[in-house]
Amino acid sequence: MRAVVQRVSEASVTVDGEVIGQIGAGLLVLVCAMRGDTEDKASALARRIAKLRIFRDNEGRMNRSVLDQGGAALVVSQFTLAGDVSRGNRPGFSEAAAPEVGRALYERFTAALAAEGVPLQTGRFGADMKVALLNDGPVTIWYDQ
């Protein structure tokens, strides 16, 4: 699994002009299932992100998780994270999981993140989405699980 996690003050996702998910302070998680990924990898990534300490404590250090902070997560599927531009200017996506596998792993990831106690909203798998965010920091973390 591959994910980009951004600490945000707010974020939303819109499909066909309708806001389908939005959060206040928390995490925007862009997630991509890669070829060969498993449900165990999706669950492990969710556990790691739930415990990721990138929120400021009382001393201003990044020492609190989204759970500690009482924040939420907006989880958006983004297969383009699998993009490979090593052989030219047009990205190839052969390392992305097949759509039906990607959907199942995306759903497993969101379920596992919710099971960790993180309130969450989601995008819509496979839809043309407009994602808006106010990055806080900015703080952006890349995961390859």
Backbone torsions as a table, in degrees:
resi	resn	phi	psi	omega
1	MET	NA	147.7	178.0
2	ARG	-127.3	138.8	179.2
3	ALA	-146.8	147.9	169.1
4	VAL	-116.4	123.5	-177.1
5	VAL	-114.3	126.4	179.2
6	GLN	-120.7	132.0	173.1
7	ARG	-77.9	125.7	-174.6
8	VAL	-127.6	153.3	169.9
9	SER	-82.8	-29.9	176.1
10	GLU	-165.5	155.7	177.8
11	ALA	-158.0	152.8	177.5
12	SER	-150.0	159.6	175.4
13	VAL	-131.5	134.3	-176.4
14	THR	-122.5	137.0	174.7
15	VAL	-128.3	128.1	179.9
16	ASP	50.6	41.8	176.7
17	GLY	79.4	1.0	-178.8
18	GLU	-112.9	128.4	175.5
19	VAL	-71.6	119.6	-178.1
20	ILE	-107.1	-11.3	177.4
21	GLY	-159.3	138.5	175.6
22	GLN	-157.3	149.5	178.9
23	ILE	-137.2	162.5	168.0
24	GLY	-89.4	-135.4	-178.4
25	ALA	-62.5	136.1	179.3
26	GLY	162.3	-139.5	-175.2
27	LEU	-122.5	133.8	165.1
28	LEU	-98.2	121.7	-177.6
29	VAL	-117.1	113.4	173.4
30	LEU	-96.1	122.8	-171.3
31	VAL	-129.3	143.3	-177.9
32	CYS	-137.0	127.9	173.0
33	ALA	-84.5	131.4	-178.6
34	MET	-103.7	158.4	177.8
35	ARG	-55.9	131.4	178.8
36	GLY	91.7	-5.3	178.9
37	ASP	-69.1	156.2	-177.7
38	THR	-128.0	168.8	175.6
39	GLU	-61.9	-35.6	178.2
40	ASP	-62.4	-39.7	177.5
41	LYS	-65.1	-40.9	179.1
42	ALA	-62.6	-44.0	179.3
43	SER	-66.1	-41.7	179.5
44	ALA	-63.4	-41.5	178.5
45	LEU	-63.4	-41.7	178.7
46	ALA	-61.3	-43.1	178.2
47	ARG	-61.2	-43.5	-179.1
48	ARG	-64.1	-42.7	-178.2
49	ILE	-69.4	-37.8	178.1
50	ALA	-60.2	-31.1	-176.4
51	LYS	-100.1	0.2	-178.6
52	LEU	-61.6	121.4	-175.3
53	ARG	-95.9	88.4	-179.9
54	ILE	-126.0	9.1	176.2
55	PHE	-100.9	147.0	-176.2
56	ARG	-70.7	139.1	171.5
57	ASP	-90.3	-170.3	-178.0
58	ASN	-65.0	-18.3	179.2
59	GLU	-98.8	5.1	177.9
60	GLY	85.1	4.9	179.3
61	ARG	-88.2	148.7	174.5
62	MET	-75.6	96.1	-172.4
63	ASN	-142.0	8.4	-177.8
64	ARG	-125.1	145.1	177.8
65	SER	-91.6	172.7	175.9
66	VAL	-61.4	-33.1	176.7
67	LEU	-67.1	-45.3	178.0
68	ASP	-61.0	-36.5	-174.5
69	GLN	-79.3	-18.5	-175.0
70	GLY	74.5	26.7	-179.2
71	GLY	-91.8	-172.9	-178.6
72	ALA	-131.0	173.8	176.9
73	ALA	-127.1	141.0	170.0
74	LEU	-110.1	115.2	-175.0
75	VAL	-106.7	123.6	-176.1
76	VAL	-126.3	126.9	175.9
77	SER	-72.2	137.7	-178.9
78	GLN	-148.7	87.8	-177.3
79	PHE	-63.7	-20.0	-178.4
80	THR	-68.4	-9.4	172.7
81	LEU	-64.4	-17.6	177.5
82	ALA	-85.4	0.6	-176.1
83	GLY	-58.3	132.6	179.5
84	ASP	-118.1	117.8	179.0
85	VAL	-114.2	24.2	-177.6
86	SER	-71.1	-17.3	-176.7
87	ARG	-118.0	26.6	178.3
88	GLY	148.9	-162.4	-175.4
89	ASN	-98.7	-13.4	178.8
90	ARG	-100.4	120.2	-177.2
91	PRO	-66.5	144.8	172.3
92	GLY	-106.3	148.0	-175.0
93	PHE	-121.8	26.9	-176.3
94	SER	-67.3	-18.0	179.0
95	GLU	-85.7	-9.5	177.0
96	ALA	-73.1	147.0	175.4
97	ALA	-65.4	153.6	174.7
98	ALA	-58.5	149.7	-175.1
99	PRO	-51.7	-43.4	-178.0
100	GLU	-68.6	-34.6	176.3
101	VAL	-71.4	-43.2	178.8
102	GLY	-58.5	-42.9	178.9
103	ARG	-62.9	-46.5	-179.0
104	ALA	-61.3	-42.2	-179.5
105	LEU	-71.9	-35.6	174.4
106	TYR	-61.2	-45.7	178.9
107	GLU	-65.0	-38.2	177.1
108	ARG	-64.6	-43.4	178.6
109	PHE	-59.8	-49.0	-178.2
110	THR	-64.5	-39.3	178.0
111	ALA	-64.0	-41.2	-179.6
112	ALA	-68.0	-37.8	177.9
113	LEU	-66.0	-42.2	176.8
114	ALA	-63.6	-39.2	179.7
115	ALA	-65.1	-24.6	175.7
116	GLU	-74.8	-9.1	178.8
117	GLY	100.4	8.2	-179.7
118	VAL	-86.0	118.4	173.1
119	PRO	-63.6	136.8	-177.4
120	LEU	-145.0	158.6	171.9
121	GLN	-124.3	160.4	-179.0
122	THR	-134.4	163.7	168.1
123	GLY	-84.7	-161.4	178.1
124	ARG	-121.8	116.6	-176.6
125	PHE	-54.7	129.8	175.0
126	GLY	80.3	-3.4	-178.7
127	ALA	-85.6	159.7	171.1
128	ASP	-81.9	106.2	-173.0
129	MET	-110.6	148.7	171.2
130	LYS	-110.3	119.0	-177.1
131	VAL	-110.0	126.4	177.4
132	ALA	-117.1	141.2	179.5
133	LEU	-152.2	154.5	169.7
134	LEU	-116.5	99.5	-176.1
135	ASN	-68.6	133.4	-178.5
136	ASP	-103.0	110.0	177.1
137	GLY	133.1	-73.1	-3.5
138	PRO	-75.1	145.1	174.7
139	VAL	-125.3	118.8	-179.8
140	THR	-136.2	127.6	-178.0
141	ILE	-121.7	137.5	179.3
142	TRP	-106.8	131.2	175.8
143	TYR	-118.8	135.4	164.9
144	ASP	-122.5	107.7	-174.3
145	GLN	-97.8	NA	NA
